[in-house]
Amino acid sequence: MKAHLSAILLMALTGILHPVFAQQNRRPTETRTGKEYSFKDNLWYGGFFGVGLGSSNTSSVFSFNLSPMVGYKIVPFFSMGPRVGVNYTYLKIRGVSVFNLFDTEVALFGRIHVFRGFFLQGEIGTRSDQYVETDGFNFFKVRRNRPLTAIGIGHNFGGGRGGLGQEIAILYDFYIGSDINTFENPWQYRFAFTYGF
């Protein structure tokens, strides 16, 4: 229920802000050189990655995540676009086995510039992930498909608007937050690089 509510909130916010920004921030039809704006002029590119390490008395884990994204500036302060993600996890359980786990996700994001590099971001999509379960005797891999609905805040800094930059963000995953049977953390911490944002 919370996931659907946040998705509706994101769409409503998009519908409200789009006409406001469209009226106040109309771009001219030509640049200073006299050329018309093209679809490409409104695109920006980015991607984030993550590396994780951990160990205990019975197991060790290594994970790597890569997630490219492309945004389209509908108006100067609001952009939308697709994001894909791939995550690899190496899990070794002492005396049992080694597991190679692969997760994938596809999402549509919306991003609003708030103030001096700060932005709000919402995402709606789907995730397919693998994890290890046990029946008390055997360990085995399980795959699940689940919705992805997240919202959060971030800050883009470095190269200024339109150039190369870096950003940090934190987002809350509503599905994980409402799942009482998981040990996953609903908070996602991201470090990304961008171009043209």
N, C-alpha and C positions, 0 to 999 in steps of 0.2 A: 504494500500500500504506500509506504514512504517513497519507494522508487518511482511509482507512477505519479505521486504528488509532485516530486521534484522535477520530473519530466514536463508535467503540465505547467509548473511555475516557470521553467526555462523557456518554453514556447510562448507563454503569455508575456513574459518580459521582452522577448524578441519582437513580438507583435506590437507592443507598446512603444519601445524605443526606436524601432526602425523608422516610422514616419516622422518622429521628432527630430532625429539626426538627419534624415533626408532633407527636411526643410531648412535646418539651420546650417548644414555643412555641405551644401551642394558644391561639387567640384566644377571648375570650368571645363568646357568641352575640349579645350586645347591647352597644351603645355606652353612654356615660354618659348620653345623653339618652333611653335606652330603646329606640332604633330598632335593628333587626337589621342586620347587615352585608349589603351587597349585592355583586354581582359588580363593580360600578363602584368600590366602596371599595378593591378590591385592584388596580386598574389604575394604571399610571403611564405617562407619555408622554415621548418624547425624540426627538432628531434631531441629526445631525451634518452638517457641511458642510466642504468643502475647496476651496481655490483654489490653482492652480499656474501658475507662469510659468517659461518657460525659453527660451533662444536659443543658437544657435551660428553659425558662419560660413555654414551652409547652410540652417538652418531656425529657426523660432520656434514656440512652442506655448503655448497657454492652455487651462486645464482648470478645470471647476467641477463639484463633486459635492454632491448633496443626498440625505440618507438618513433618513427618519422611521422611528420604531420605537414599538411599544406592548408593554409588559411586564405580566404578570399575576403578582402575588405569591402563589405557591402556599403558602408559609409566609413569615414575615417576612424570612428571610435568603436565600430562593431565589425567583427569578422566571424566567419563560420568556415568549417572545412572538415575533411576526413583525417582520422588518425588510425594507424595500425600499430600493433605491438607484437613482439615475439619475446618470450622469456624462456631461458634454459636453466634448469636446476639439476645439479649433480648431488645426489643424496646417498651417503654411505652409512649403512646401519651395521655396526660391529657384530660380527658373527652371523650375519643374515645375508645381506646382498648389497649391491650397488644399483641405484635406480637413476635413469636419465629421464627427466620430466620436461615436457614441452608444453607451453601455454601460448595461445594466440588470442588477440582481441582486435575488434574493429569497432570504431566509434565515430560519431559525429559530434564535434565540439562547437560551442559558441563562446566568443570572448569579447568582453567589454572593457575598453580602457577606462580607468577610473580617474587616476591622478598621477602624473609624473612617473610613468612606468608601471604603476600598480594596475592590476587587471583582475577581473572576476571571470571564472571559466566554469562552464557546465558541460557535461558529456553524457551522451546516451549511446548505448551500443550493446555488444554481446561479447562474452568471453568464454573460451573453451580452455579449461585447465585440467592438469593431471595432478594427482596427489596419491599418497601411499596410505593404505588401510591394512589393518590386521584383524583376523578373527581370533587372535590369541595364540595361534600356532603358525599360520602362514602370513606373509606380507605380499601384497599385490597392488598393482597400479590401477587407479580408477580415473575415468575421465567424466567430467560434468560440463554441461553448457549452462550458463547463467546470464542474467541480464547485467549490464554495467550502467549504473547511473551514479554520477559523481558531480560534486560541485566544490569549488574552492577559490583560493586567492593566490596571486603570485606577483612577482616583481621582475620586470625586464630591465636590464642595465647593460652597460658596456659601450656599444657602438652608437647609441642614440637611435631615434626612430628612423627606420628605413635602411640601416646598415647592418653590419654584423653585431650580434649581441649575445648575451647570456641571460638566463633567467632561472629563478628558483620558484617553486610553487608547492602548495600543500592542498590536497583534495580529499574529500570524505566520500567513501564508497558506501552508499545507502544499503546495498544488498548485504555486504559483509557486516555492516553495523547492526543489521536486524537479524542476522543468522546466529542463533544461540549455540549451534553445534560446531562452530569453527573456531580455530585458534588464530586465524588471520587477523591482522591489524587493518581496520577500515581506513586508516589514514595513509595516504600515499604521498611520499616526499619525492619531488622531482627536480633534477638539475638539467637544463636544456640549453641548446644553442639555437639561435634564430638568424635568419637573414631576410631583410625587407620588412620586418615587423615594425 
